Amino acid sequence: MTDKSMNTVDTSRVDTSRRNLLKGGAAAAIITLAPGVTLQTVQAAVTGPVTSAKRWGMLIDATAPEGVWDLAVDACKAEQGWGKDKDDANPATDPQWIRKVSIKDPKTGAKASLPVMCQHCANPPCVDVCPTGASMKREDGIVLVDKHICIGCRYCMMACPYSCRSFVHEDVRGQKQHMPRGKGTVESCTMCVHRVDKGQKPACVEALNKAGSNAIMFGDLNDPNSDISRAVSKYVTQRIRADLGVEPGVHYRGI
Amino acid sequence: MAVDTTVYKEIEGTGGDYYSLVGWLGVMIAAGLGSTYYMEHHGHVVTGMSNAVVWGTPHVFAVFLIVAASGALNIASISSVFGKYHYKPLARLSAITALALLAGGLMVLVLDLGRPDRLIVAMTKYNFKSIFAWNIYLYTGFFVIVLTYLWMMMERRMVPHSKKAGLFAFVWRLALTTGTGSIFGFLVARPGYDAAIMAPLFIAMSFAFGLAFFIILVSVTYKSSGRPLGDLILFKMRNLLGIFIAAAFYFTVVQHLTNLYAAEHSGVEAFILMDGGIYTFLFWVVQIGLGTVFPMALLFNPATGRTCQGIVVASLLVIVGGLAQMYVIIIGGQAFPMQLFPGMEVSSSFFDGVVHAYAPSLPEVLLGLSGIAMTLMIVTVAIKYLPLLPTSLSDAKVDPHHASDKA
């Protein structure tokens, strides 16, 4: 890079804060410094900062065949790298970003099965209680953990009404480049923010779509013309523990 | 008000007993640090904690010590703020005990973090909506204020101002315990918490736990240093402890009665009070029986309440009961399943709908005990190098009128 070109860089518009990058969405670029040595840089997404114009959400059809939820869980494990072999499993401490929950009405015997993951609340208690601000909500409603400033106090896990957060209790293996994880920090469903920012659907949604199921619908709840908006205006939907007023972004029907 | 003629003097601290005590406390602190290394190296998988019971035994000890810290300051507050001059000679020791308890509690809390190496992050990045972040200010503020208060009491020129500092410290300590109780009170999702009464309950608990710890400390220190400790001050602290135990019991009763009245909380109440296994045992037998009723009986039975041993045993029981109460609140509150779908039977691979298992692991217990050891170490060293202890707490020294009455 020449002096001239360096001088023309408008540094005032460059925001190097990790958090803002996470909040604002980002695209990765890899610069080769020497053969075999690369520098991975992150630059502001072409689409600019995330705004509240969008409100990403999901609609889950709890009447779908139970088997599809296993597909969703497996897709999440594969995408985010949190799954473990059965031989290696510690069920009480292993993270689960999404899980299949079975419910039964003890009075009537009626049953349902549904996936539960971070509900991406509009008023997330995990964000309220986090002392360092590591738990955060993007303007578009996606709730994330900044693992660089998470101190592992687990107060967010105490506060989450949905038990949707996991603490990394041991060394992690098989990490994905787009999803760094760390022992001693807290993690949860990111709504596949790395895919969403590239215009793709979350991995669980895509896996179901590939299997011919539309049991999890993903989209912009603020866009009246989106499929999800049309669906939530057509069906009466529920949100888990709606009484708490945390305004989850994940809707269910058929519970 | 009587002129303060108290003579404060450092303890000698040269005998084998003193160094042996310091040595043992050092070993306990080292064991706690070793536990932390073990837990951080392997991850929290080696503890009894899980994704359901995320706060375990270290938090029981840490919160107990932090709560007791503000309570231990009461003796100083009573003399400075409420003008009860009998307690004045113990004000310095009260302040240093409060600081030591807080330091011990915070040490445990920090060393249990998933990333204790990021403490600097907690000190530099704040989310001001978080009660945890407020507490960081309340804790550090407590150190600054109580240290200033202690300095004002010890620096002759500043003594006239110590009353104002004492008042400020008293208000601050109420805020601090409110903050600690609100860590639980603000958790809307968990039926075992989510109640405003957590703040006053914790304040009442702090009065009892802090004073119980302080009574033991004073009794043992005076006995082992051969300084006179009269019945007058001891009996005054005994009566005060009785009132504080009753206050903590009162708030506990109101907490549970309120929950019992609300149908939505009947599940968690049945769990704690009737069929919670270890939590029910700890509540009724240890917290209420051993930690409330039995010490009250000891304190106010003439045969035991008029002896130093009886009062010390009662104080020890208050501490045991207090640790049990913390265990029931912190771990019992998490062991009871989260109500994702109230009224429904729920199951999953993530242990939804079932009572969560928890058993303390050795590293957790050692880390917790090291907090107590750190507290005692600070006090042990401080009273050797600083004039904190009155040379005598005999009845005549504590209350000259008492002496003249007798004469």
Interface residues (C-beta under 8 A of the other chain):
Chain A: N90 P91 A92 T93 D94 P95 Q96 R99 K100 V101 S102 I103 K104 D105 P106 V116 P125 V127 D128 V129 C130 P131 T132 G133 I149 C150 I151 G152 C153 R154 Y155 M157 M158 A159 C160 P161 Y162 S163 R165 S166 F167 V168 H169 E170 D171 G182 K183 G184 T185 V186 I240 R241 L244 I255
Chain B: E40 H42 G43 H44 V45 M49 S50 N51 A52 V54 W55 L113 G114 R115 P116 R118 L119 V121 A122 K125 Y126 N127 K129 S130 I131 F132 A133 I136 I183 F186 L187 V188 A189 R190 Q334 M338 Q339 L340 F341 G343 M344 E345 V346 S347 S348 S349 F350 F351 D352 A357
